[in-house]
Each structure stands twice: as structure tokens, then as C-alpha cells.
Amino acid sequence: MVGVTIAPWPSTSNETTCRHCGAYVTSQFCRVYGDNDDQVHRCGDCDSYRRLTRGSAAGVDISIPDPETSPGRHGGEADV
């Protein structure tokens, strides 16, 4: 019989909030999308998934328009 111990991933930081909007983010989101210190600069509440997966969560400047400054993106109202 083999004994297996399942342990959660240790977090390198106690920070589990977005540095931009203050929303809660999981430690797993911090590890995957955050910067080298597992800090999240943008999250799904304040940025689009397309930008997050390209580095905005880690604080990288992205050429894709920001949903906060570009109307009509990420559920915002379009300027007509």
C-alpha cells in the first residue's frame, strides 16, 4: 500500500488581492498570472482575459486596448 500526502501549493506571499482594483484573487491565479513575486497587478474584475493572458496581470504593458480607457470593450458601453 502506498501512502500519498496531498499538500496545497505554498504561497510565497500573503497578498491575495489585485493591486489595481483590490478584488480578491486566488493564490493559484497569483502564481500563474502574477509577476515574479506572485503579485497581481490586474485581475478578471478590472481587465479582459485576453490582456491578462498576455501579461497585464504581471504588470506588463500590453498593446491591446485597456477596457477601462477604451469604451465598448469588456462589457462597457460603446461610444456612438
C-alpha positions as CSV (number, residue, x, y, z in Angstrom):
1,M,0.0,0.0,0.0
2,V,1.3,3.4,-0.9
3,G,0.7,6.5,1.3
4,V,0.1,9.8,-0.5
5,T,0.1,13.1,1.1
6,I,-1.7,15.9,-0.7
7,A,-0.4,19.4,0.3
8,P,-1.5,22.7,-1.1
9,W,1.0,24.8,-3.1
10,P,2.8,27.1,-0.7
11,S,2.2,30.7,-1.4
12,T,5.2,33.0,-1.5
13,S,3.1,35.9,-0.5
14,N,0.1,36.6,1.7
15,E,-1.2,39.1,-1.0
16,T,-4.4,37.7,-2.5
17,T,-5.8,41.0,-3.8
18,C,-5.5,42.8,-7.1
19,R,-3.1,45.7,-6.8
20,H,-5.2,47.7,-9.3
21,C,-8.8,47.3,-8.0
22,G,-8.4,45.4,-4.7
23,A,-10.5,42.5,-5.7
24,Y,-9.8,39.0,-4.2
25,V,-7.7,36.7,-6.4
26,T,-6.7,33.2,-5.5
27,S,-3.1,32.3,-4.7
28,Q,-3.2,30.0,-7.8
29,F,-4.1,33.0,-10.0
30,C,-1.2,34.9,-8.5
31,R,1.2,32.1,-9.2
32,V,0.1,31.6,-12.8
33,Y,-0.6,35.2,-14.0
34,G,1.2,37.3,-11.4
35,D,4.7,38.8,-11.6
36,N,7.9,37.1,-10.3
37,D,6.8,37.9,-6.7
38,D,3.3,36.4,-7.3
39,Q,1.8,39.9,-7.1
40,V,-1.2,40.5,-9.4
41,H,-1.4,44.0,-11.0
42,R,-4.7,43.4,-12.8
43,C,-7.4,40.7,-12.4
44,G,-10.5,39.4,-14.2
45,D,-12.6,42.1,-12.4
46,C,-10.7,45.0,-13.9
47,D,-9.2,43.7,-17.1
48,S,-10.0,41.3,-20.0
49,Y,-8.9,37.7,-20.2
50,R,-7.1,38.5,-23.5
51,R,-4.9,41.1,-21.8
52,L,-4.4,39.0,-18.6
53,T,-3.0,36.1,-20.6
54,R,-0.6,38.3,-22.4
55,G,0.9,39.7,-19.2
56,S,-1.2,42.6,-17.9
57,A,-1.7,40.7,-14.6
58,A,2.1,40.7,-14.2
59,G,2.3,44.4,-14.8
60,V,3.5,44.2,-18.4
61,D,2.3,47.0,-20.8
62,I,0.1,45.4,-23.4
63,S,-0.8,46.8,-26.9
64,I,-4.4,45.6,-26.6
65,P,-6.6,48.5,-25.5
66,D,-7.4,48.7,-21.8
67,P,-11.1,48.1,-21.1
68,E,-11.0,51.0,-18.5
69,T,-9.9,53.5,-21.1
70,S,-11.4,52.1,-24.3
71,P,-15.3,52.3,-24.3
72,G,-17.2,49.3,-25.7
73,R,-14.6,46.7,-24.5
74,H,-15.1,44.1,-21.8
75,G,-18.8,44.8,-21.4
76,G,-18.6,48.6,-21.4
77,E,-20.9,50.9,-23.3
78,A,-19.8,51.8,-26.9
79,D,-19.4,55.5,-27.8
80,V,-21.8,56.1,-30.7
